[in-house]
Amino acid sequence: MSSERCKVGVVAPASRMSPEVASRVSALAKRLYPERTPEIVFHPQCFESRGHFAGDDQTRARAFLDVANDESFDAVWFARGGYGTCRIVESIMPRLGPPSRRKAYVGYSDIGMLLAALYRAGFTAVAHGPVAHDILRDLGEAAVARALAWMIDRAPETLEPSIDGAKKTAAFNITVLSHLLGTPLEPDLEGHVLMLEEVGEAMYRIDRSLFHITSSANVRRVSGIMLGRCSNITPNEPDFGMNDEEIAQYWCKRAGIPWLGRADIGHDADNKIVPFGFGRASDDDT
Amino acid sequence: MSSERCKVGVVAPASRMSPEVASRVSALAKRLYPERTPEIVFHPQCFESRGHFAGDDQTRARAFLDVANDESFDAVWFARGGYGTCRIVESIMPRLGPPSRRKAYVGYSDIGMLLAALYRAGFTAVAHGPVAHDILRDLGEAAVARALAWMIDRAPETLEPSIDGAKKTAAFNITVLSHLLGTPLEPDLEGHVLMLEEVGEAMYRIDRSLFHITSSANVRRVSGIMLGRCSNITPNEPDFGMNDEEIAQYWCKRAGIPWLGRADIGHDADNKIVPFGFGRASDDDT
């Protein structure tokens, strides 16, 4: 789609998006792509509010389906994570039509619940990567530019640097993956390089989640685990005695899973793109 | 064992026990049972410290096996929860000998990891109930007295009041159950009344964990779910919009699991005993 204008629809299956995100993202897109400025449509649902969420479950599911099932959109981009995606995935999946399979999906954190289900259902352009809300971070424009470059051009420089197309990949927030194991959302991870990141959890919780993840028979069939950044770790009383990398190595060793080192992903502006599977374009599917 | 002195061994598979617990529990036991004072042996491991834990993984596993495999003990009582049990369960299970099957096991919270594995392995006197450390709570003597009365006499008045012996039961901390689903520790819960409690989590986390738990095919075969107390709930920004009971009812309804109301369990002095299974005595096993 490199010579045409890409049309991106933004929806919020979890928490509400700050209104300023829309104007800042649109301005950046115009600056980055003056000749072929992508059309970025923020679904009104992004700004709704209902308790913890960007609108109630039905509203959030309908907004996602509005964009996913609309032939005119090339990509569904997620406004932000937060919490709430798991509540709507099961109602979404049976209502996805053929146009939904021909577009890209980019997000991370809580959105992993939906990325998992889409990938499990055979969608071929699903990626762990920055959300629109990342523009509010320090240097967040770089994150948003990276998501746009992948959605518009599948630009290879946006990819997590270890990705060479030789192995299937998948990426998740640790807590989110832990909470989707054993549910109808869980994808087959056999042979994948599994990249994991975390934010705002205590060390003992990271340890407990990695016990859970690495005890899964499915996860034990991955080709290896890479650890992204674990940021804003909350205090552990007393000190846990191991850091995040030592914990990941410990559980990999116990589970017989190859430890493949650090991954360049995390809740920050440097968060690189990790396609699910081989991340090929979606034009081979109907 | 009602006319004999019961011998109870206390071990700490997770966090370290406060030293004052031993003297206070022993004094209470003497006061409650002047004629047949139970012999309560606090394994020295309870007072060890290594990072987050009451000693390193090997030390904690060995202490548990010391007591569990010793014919002279009638019960293994857990010092406290905290975190760390999941790290040692898999090394413990293959080393349990015949004497371990003839005794009672009582604890809750993080200890649920071990209760689950023991019950899965066919142990017949495993119970969710107060730990020694509960004596430090307000009115905590009542909790400790309850655990002792169950270990010494299987006193029926210690049981969660809905338990009538007609249905199998199981009880867990919500977060702990979520983190053992899909692991080798997960017991078959078909036909059980499943009682759940929580402490110190935000509403969105309770919601996410209940999504996970009620999405499990195993959990969907329970005869129903009862919700214990969810205490010290941490702030949810913005307000979640549903309380703990509404959340539990919501997920039960979505999963087709009968909602059976509230259970008298929780991280407090009122925490009643919930045997795993029919909770019969262990003398029918070898």
Interface residues (C-beta under 8 A of the other chain):
Chain A: S49 R50 G51 H52 F53 Y83 G84 C86 R87 S178 H179 L180 L181 G182 T183 P184 L185 M203 Y204 D207 R208 S209 F211 H212 S215 S216 A217 N236 P238 D239 F240 G241 M242
Chain B: S49 R50 G51 H52 F53 Y83 G84 C86 R87 S178 H179 L180 L181 G182 T183 P184 L185 M203 Y204 D207 R208 S209 F211 H212 S215 S216 A217 N236 P238 D239 F240 G241 M242
